[in-house]
């Protein structure tokens, strides 16, 4: 298959998304014009695009801050989730002591914790990382625990008859078995981590897209707020794409049924 | 024509432990949720001997293999494989092929086959060399790089057997290895197993529902009865190689043995079917 053919196939795959976004943008542009909506209230896409180019340097700088916080927070979340999920499947005591805390941590509105975190750890990167971790580790832990527990008892018995140690059973059987579930949790976490970074920045920062949105919003620079939202979306999609790419590589040897998408409408 | 020589022993008659026995099970019992599954089960298997366990579903055949392999703890009695008497010592030292092939879907055939020796610490090159050495006789040489989901059921079973055999443990347990296969593949794999498996230095226990399979492959057939599971007969079925001619399964001795085992499975513990 030539490069041109691959590009054509990819373009065809993305065509519905391109058409849907284009239709939305055109409808927005036309409706804002026809209804004469004030620009400070809802700017048309053309103004937002202009703002994107005019503030490119500033947006890039703030996006860099948010991206670093997001990547660090997401990475910390993954490590933490791996440790917690492993502990939960390894020991009943760990499960009984940690699970209630994990569930309780998700019942607290994290948005109310963010100002407290600023007081406790300051306005530097640490407070944002903690907010991101609070947002993201839960879906990752739950998906990982589900994946680790999806191992069939017969498989564990087979490993035991081969003389495997508990550690060998964990990393040669349970971890590979859990990968499809793990990546499902990572995909949720990747998108949510960007929201966590913005909330962290909203309550105390000196840079970052969340901080920029707060300042611009306060000055009724709505186009700048939307421009920051566009950059945030791109950031979240990039992180999501990275997770999908790592997932594809990690599951490249798995049966096609693991990654196969069933579409009832096309059956 | 002389009558077919058959020996029938009650459970206790086969429990006599002796030095040649690689596997010895003495008066073993097992309960599940306070329900007795196995009661006073005893058997011995010598070096070089191939023993088949036949019995109806639910009589505890697979449970017995789980006890021998060390996966499950016995409620009572003693199990010895070689000089190993402690359950945890048997884990990893008894080769056990379960009913399903249980191949890891993310590993190639070669990587699945070498799993047992890899877990024992064999290096990649060394374990791959061992896999490649045996792969031809197992009919897997051309599919070593393929993934399990690309193989037929028969080939998957061969890979699972290679994984079980490679650690070279003295006791090999086979739990209905061909149970999920169609009749033609099953027959060809039975013949292949007879030709391939070097049992001279091993004690092999095969669990099967298939009476013909048990007679074809084994030296002795132990017949089990349910509720609770116990051994009700021990039948010497070793067929003289001179009878192997056109089709062993149509020989008078084979038919006689089959009648005998079937009558025992039907609840006639005297095995009167043999004289019919």
Boltz contact constraints between the chains, C-beta under 6 A:
constraints:
  - contact:
      token1: [A, 154]
      token2: [B, 102]
      max_distance: 6.0
  - contact:
      token1: [A, 155]
      token2: [B, 102]
      max_distance: 6.0
  - contact:
      token1: [A, 157]
      token2: [B, 71]
      max_distance: 6.0
  - contact:
      token1: [A, 158]
      token2: [B, 102]
      max_distance: 6.0
  - contact:
      token1: [A, 160]
      token2: [B, 71]
      max_distance: 6.0
  - contact:
      token1: [A, 160]
      token2: [B, 91]
      max_distance: 6.0
  - contact:
      token1: [A, 161]
      token2: [B, 69]
      max_distance: 6.0
  - contact:
      token1: [A, 161]
      token2: [B, 96]
      max_distance: 6.0
  - contact:
      token1: [A, 162]
      token2: [B, 116]
      max_distance: 6.0
  - contact:
      token1: [A, 162]
      token2: [B, 119]
      max_distance: 6.0
  - contact:
      token1: [A, 163]
      token2: [B, 91]
      max_distance: 6.0
  - contact:
      token1: [A, 163]
      token2: [B, 92]
      max_distance: 6.0
  - contact:
      token1: [A, 163]
      token2: [B, 119]
      max_distance: 6.0
  - contact:
      token1: [A, 164]
      token2: [B, 119]
      max_distance: 6.0
  - contact:
      token1: [A, 168]
      token2: [B, 119]
      max_distance: 6.0
  - contact:
      token1: [A, 176]
      token2: [B, 106]
      max_distance: 6.0
  - contact:
      token1: [A, 253]
      token2: [B, 106]
      max_distance: 6.0
  - contact:
      token1: [A, 254]
      token2: [B, 105]
      max_distance: 6.0
  - contact:
      token1: [A, 254]
      token2: [B, 106]
      max_distance: 6.0
  - contact:
      token1: [A, 255]
      token2: [B, 105]
      max_distance: 6.0
  - contact:
      token1: [A, 255]
      token2: [B, 149]
      max_distance: 6.0
